[in-house]
Amino acid sequence: MSAPLTILGSGMAGLGLLRQLRALDAERPVTLITADAGDDYAKPLLSTGFAKGLPPERLATRGALATAESLNAVVRTQTRVEAIDTATRTLCIGEERLAYGTLVLATGAAPVSPFRVPEALAGRVMTVNDLDDYRAFHAALSGLGRPARVVIIGAGLVGCEFANDLLAGGHRVSLVAPEATPLPRLLPEPLGRALGEAFREAGMDLHLSVGVASLEAEGSEARVCLEGGEAVGADLVLLATGLSPRTALAEAAGLEVSAAGIHTDRTLATSVAEVFALGDVACVDGLNAMYVQPLQAGAKALARTLTGTPTPVHYGAWPVLVKTPLLPVVALPPTRAPARWRIEGEGGDLTALAEAEDGRLIGFALTGACVRRKVELARAAPALLG
């Protein structure tokens, strides 16, 4: 009989692994532990719900009890693991000591907040990284009883998707970022400018190339004070200033970690025997790819490894589809700085090809009607992790 398996985390990585495992082994004892409610939902839907008018309960496909029953697992919700003792293979949960046979860390990544949030703004400055966060943000918006003024700080993937979604949901949106154009990690500047122009034409206020000096409360209003003296008022502020892998438990337990995540080999094994890492928290062979397709590939490969067939994970050339209907965006960011970007097209319909010194395609970015080229270009691009 296989050793009991314990999974920490009930996001797409943890539940995805459990589903893949059950397709191969219906009987292995599995305990899944999560610090939240343990609802089964697709995280990408969090940034599409406001345009569709979806309440939080519509995003969850099933609760923790139904998950436990359908996947033959023990699911412990609202449970926080405080420490991992790898010598005795136990988890510390308050006074409880819970033994594990094999452990998978699927603890994800947490929002990074570079600002001090005054106590007076509690409940008005928020992040949305899971369904519980969505519930809180949805309740805050609904509680106003009218369209809200929302300032989003951060113009990366999360910030741009929520900006588009909230604007489509009837709210007034201001987007603030220190970069000159939206999606700076995915798009070269000409394509970023095209996306910014589409946002402006739709009625969004953009404050780019400017940092945030402070967050302040003024009566019932939150004020985002920008460097240079300007202030933007809001009912709610949404921080979209990046994610950091949750590595504290692993580091305290002696696993090899860095700012990029918990270090694993290609089979997702960590530096400690019988401990694996998966999803946003994992730095696989030097690469942390916080996107859905790498996560799904990792879950599938790890399920095979855990059922007796060691399987190295493979990340293909999988483009990122950004949910900005105001201007469709698809990008495959190069894993190294390109020698040049070759940009073609006009208006919002642009193709940017990232090329190496010898002219080889190593990445691309597409906007507007050019997103239809994603399959063609993905076939010509190198795999993220071959």
C-alpha positions in Angstrom: 0.0 0.0 0.0 1.3 3.5 -0.9 2.3 5.8 1.9 -0.4 8.3 2.9 -0.2 11.5 0.9 -0.7 15.0 2.4 -1.3 18.0 0.2 -1.0 21.5 1.6 -3.2 23.9 -0.5 -6.6 23.6 -2.2 -6.0 25.9 -5.1 -5.7 24.8 -8.7 -2.5 23.0 -8.0 -3.6 21.1 -4.9 -7.0 20.0 -6.2 -5.6 19.5 -9.7 -3.1 17.1 -8.3 -5.7 15.2 -6.3 -7.9 14.8 -9.4 -5.0 13.5 -11.5 -4.0 11.2 -8.7 -7.4 9.7 -8.4 -7.5 9.0 -12.1 -4.5 6.7 -11.5 -5.1 5.5 -7.9 -8.5 5.5 -6.4 -7.6 4.2 -3.0 -4.4 5.9 -1.7 -5.1 7.7 1.6 -5.0 11.5 0.9 -5.4 14.4 3.3 -5.7 17.8 1.8 -5.2 20.8 4.2 -6.1 24.3 3.4 -6.2 27.6 5.3 -9.3 28.8 3.4 -12.8 27.4 2.8 -11.6 24.8 0.3 -14.1 25.6 -2.4 -13.3 24.1 -5.8 -13.2 26.9 -8.4 -11.2 28.1 -11.4 -8.9 31.0 -10.3 -8.9 32.7 -13.7 -12.6 33.3 -13.3 -11.9 35.8 -10.5 -11.0 38.5 -13.0 -14.1 37.9 -15.2 -16.9 37.8 -12.6 -17.8 41.5 -12.3 -18.5 42.0 -16.0 -20.8 39.0 -15.9 -22.4 40.0 -12.6 -21.4 36.7 -10.9 -21.7 36.5 -7.2 -19.1 34.4 -5.3 -21.3 31.4 -5.0 -21.6 31.2 -8.8 -17.8 30.8 -9.1 -17.5 27.7 -6.9 -18.3 24.4 -8.6 -18.5 22.6 -5.3 -17.6 23.0 -1.7 -15.0 21.1 0.4 -17.4 18.4 1.6 -18.4 17.5 -1.9 -14.8 17.5 -3.0 -13.9 15.1 -0.1 -16.7 12.8 -1.1 -16.1 12.8 -4.8 -12.3 12.4 -4.6 -12.2 10.0 -1.6 -10.0 12.3 0.5 -10.0 13.9 3.9 -10.3 17.7 3.4 -9.4 19.9 6.3 -10.5 23.5 5.8 -9.6 26.7 7.8 -6.6 24.8 9.0 -3.2 26.5 9.2 0.0 24.4 9.3 2.5 26.2 11.5 5.6 24.1 10.9 6.9 21.0 9.1 9.2 18.6 10.9 10.9 16.6 8.1 12.9 14.5 10.5 9.8 12.9 12.0 7.6 13.6 9.0 5.0 15.5 11.0 3.0 18.7 10.6 2.5 21.1 13.5 -1.1 22.4 13.7 -1.4 24.1 17.0 -0.9 21.4 19.6 -1.7 18.7 17.1 1.1 16.7 15.4 -0.1 15.1 12.2 2.1 12.5 10.5 2.6 12.4 6.8 4.1 9.8 4.5 4.6 11.9 1.4 4.0 15.7 1.4 3.2 18.0 -1.5 3.5 21.8 -0.9 0.9 23.5 -3.2 0.7 26.7 -1.1 0.7 29.1 -4.0 1.8 32.7 -4.0 0.7 35.7 -1.9 0.1 39.3 -3.0 2.9 41.6 -2.3 2.0 45.0 -0.8 4.7 47.6 -1.0 2.6 50.2 0.8 1.7 50.9 4.4 -2.1 50.7 4.6 -3.5 53.0 7.4 -5.8 51.3 9.8 -8.5 53.7 8.8 -8.5 52.1 5.3 -9.0 48.5 6.5 -11.7 47.1 4.3 -11.1 49.6 1.5 -7.7 48.6 0.3 -7.9 45.0 -0.9 -6.3 42.2 -2.9 -8.0 39.5 -4.8 -6.0 36.3 -5.0 -8.5 33.6 -4.1 -12.3 33.1 -3.8 -12.4 34.3 -0.2 -10.8 37.6 -1.3 -13.3 37.8 -4.2 -16.1 37.4 -1.6 -14.8 40.3 0.4 -14.2 42.5 -2.6 -17.6 41.7 -4.1 -19.3 42.5 -0.7 -17.5 45.8 -0.5 -18.6 46.8 -4.0 -22.2 45.6 -3.4 -22.3 47.4 -0.1 -22.0 50.8 -1.8 -25.3 50.3 -3.6 -23.9 52.2 -6.7 -21.1 52.0 -9.3 -17.8 52.3 -7.4 -14.7 54.4 -8.0 -11.9 51.9 -7.9 -8.2 52.6 -8.1 -6.1 49.7 -9.2 -2.4 49.9 -8.3 -0.4 47.8 -10.7 -0.6 47.4 -14.5 0.6 43.8 -14.8 -1.6 40.8 -15.7 -3.8 40.9 -12.6 -4.2 44.6 -12.6 -5.1 44.9 -16.3 -7.6 42.0 -16.2 -9.4 43.4 -13.2 -9.3 46.9 -14.7 -11.0 45.6 -17.8 -13.5 43.5 -15.9 -14.5 46.2 -13.4 -14.9 48.8 -16.1 -17.1 46.4 -18.1 -19.1 45.8 -14.9 -20.0 49.5 -14.8 -17.5 50.8 -12.3 -15.2 53.8 -12.8 -11.6 52.6 -12.9 -8.3 54.4 -12.5 -5.1 52.4 -13.2 -1.9 53.5 -11.5 1.6 52.1 -12.2 5.2 53.2 -12.3 5.8 51.7 -15.8 5.1 53.7 -18.9 2.7 51.1 -20.5 0.5 48.3 -19.3 1.7 44.7 -19.2 5.4 45.6 -19.2 6.5 42.0 -18.6 4.5 40.6 -21.4 4.4 43.4 -24.1 7.0 45.6 -25.7 6.1 49.2 -25.4 4.4 49.7 -28.7 1.9 47.0 -27.9 1.6 48.2 -24.3 0.7 51.7 -25.7 -2.0 50.1 -27.9 -3.5 48.4 -24.9 -3.4 51.7 -22.8 -5.1 53.5 -25.7 -7.9 51.0 -25.8 -8.3 51.4 -22.0 -8.5 55.2 -22.3 -10.9 55.1 -25.2 -13.2 52.9 -23.0 -13.2 55.6 -20.3 -10.5 54.3 -17.9 -8.2 56.8 -16.2 -4.5 55.9 -16.6 -1.8 57.3 -14.3 1.4 55.7 -15.7 5.1 56.4 -15.2 4.3 57.5 -11.7 4.8 55.9 -8.3 2.5 55.9 -5.2 3.7 58.0 -2.4 1.1 57.0 0.2 -2.4 55.8 0.9 -4.6 58.0 3.0 -8.1 58.1 4.4 -10.2 61.2 4.0 -13.6 60.6 5.5 -15.3 57.7 3.7 -12.8 58.1 0.8 -9.5 56.4 0.1 -6.9 58.7 -1.5 -4.0 57.4 -3.5 -1.3 60.1 -3.3 1.0 59.9 -6.2 4.6 61.0 -6.4 4.6 64.6 -7.7 1.6 65.7 -5.6 -1.5 64.4 -7.5 -4.1 62.4 -5.5 -6.7 60.1 -6.9 -9.9 59.5 -4.8 -11.6 56.1 -4.6 -14.2 54.1 -2.8 -12.0 51.1 -3.0 -8.3 50.4 -3.8 -7.3 47.1 -5.4 -3.6 46.2 -5.0 -2.2 44.3 -7.9 1.5 44.8 -7.2 2.7 41.3 -7.7 2.9 37.9 -6.1 5.5 36.2 -4.0 5.7 32.4 -3.6 4.7 31.2 -0.1 8.0 29.7 0.9 8.2 30.4 4.7 7.0 27.0 5.8 9.5 25.3 3.5 12.4 27.5 4.4 11.8 27.0 8.1 11.8 23.2 7.5 15.2 23.4 5.8 14.1 23.0 2.2 16.1 24.8 -0.5 14.2 28.0 -1.4 14.8 31.4 -3.0 12.8 34.4 -4.0 11.7 32.3 -7.1 10.1 29.6 -4.9 10.8 26.2 -3.5 13.5 24.6 -5.6 12.6 21.3 -7.2 14.0 19.1 -9.9 12.1 18.1 -13.0 10.1 15.5 -11.1 9.0 18.3 -8.6 11.0 16.7 -5.8 12.5 19.2 -3.3 15.8 19.0 -1.5 14.2 16.8 1.2 13.1 13.2 0.7 9.3 12.6 0.2 8.5 16.3 0.0 7.4 17.8 -3.4 6.3 21.3 -4.5 3.8 22.2 -7.2 2.3 25.3 -8.8 3.1 28.9 -8.1 5.2 28.1 -5.1 7.6 25.8 -7.1 10.8 26.8 -8.9 11.2 23.9 -11.2 14.8 23.5 -12.5 15.3 27.2 -12.1 12.0 28.3 -13.6 8.9 29.6 -11.8 6.0 29.8 -14.4 2.9 31.2 -12.6 0.5 30.3 -15.4 -2.3 27.8 -15.7 -0.8 25.4 -18.3 2.5 24.8 -16.5 0.6 24.2 -13.3 -1.6 21.6 -15.0 1.4 19.9 -16.6 3.0 19.8 -13.2 0.0 18.2 -11.6 -0.3 15.5 -14.3 3.5 14.6 -14.1 3.5 14.6 -10.3 0.5 12.3 -10.1 2.4 9.8 -12.3 5.5 10.2 -10.2 3.6 9.6 -6.9 2.0 6.5 -8.4 5.3 4.8 -9.2 6.3 6.2 -12.6 8.8 9.0 -12.1 7.9 11.6 -14.8 9.8 14.8 -15.5 7.6 17.7 -16.1 7.6 19.4 -19.6 6.5 22.9 -20.2 5.6 23.6 -23.9 5.5 26.9 -25.7 2.3 27.9 -24.1 1.2 31.5 -24.8 -0.5 33.5 -22.0 -4.0 34.6 -23.0 -4.7 37.9 -21.2 -8.4 38.6 -20.4 -8.7 42.1 -21.7 -11.6 42.1 -24.2 -11.1 45.8 -24.9 -8.0 44.7 -26.8 -7.3 41.0 -26.9 -3.7 40.1 -25.9 -1.7 36.9 -26.2 2.0 36.7 -25.3 4.7 34.1 -25.0 7.4 36.1 -23.1 11.0 35.1 -24.0 12.9 33.4 -21.2 15.9 35.6 -21.9 16.3 39.2 -23.2 15.8 39.1 -27.0 18.4 40.7 -29.4 15.5 42.6 -30.9 11.7 42.9 -31.1 10.4 42.9 -34.7 7.0 44.7 -34.7 4.5 44.5 -37.5 1.0 45.8 -38.0 -0.9 49.0 -37.3 -3.4 50.5 -34.8 -4.3 47.9 -32.2 -3.6 44.9 -34.5 0.1 44.3 -33.8 2.6 41.4 -33.9 5.8 41.6 -32.0 8.4 38.8 -32.6 11.2 38.4 -30.0 14.3 37.2 -31.9 17.7 35.9 -30.8 20.9 37.2 -32.4 20.7 34.5 -35.1 17.1 35.4 -35.9 15.5 32.5 -34.1 12.1 33.1 -32.6 12.2 33.0 -28.8 8.9 34.6 -27.9 6.1 36.8 -29.2 3.3 39.2 -28.3 0.1 39.7 -30.2 -2.8 42.3 -29.9 -6.1 42.8 -31.5 -6.9 40.7 -34.6 -3.3 39.4 -34.6 -4.0 37.1 -31.7 -5.2 34.5 -34.3 -1.5 33.8 -35.0 -1.0 32.4 -31.5 -1.0 28.7 -32.6 1.2 29.3 -35.7 3.8 31.2 -33.6 3.7 28.8 -30.6 4.6 25.9 -32.9 7.7 27.8 -34.0 8.8 28.9 -30.5 10.9 26.9 -28.1 9.4 25.2 -25.1 9.6 26.9 -21.8 11.1 23.8 -20.2 12.0 21.2 -22.8 
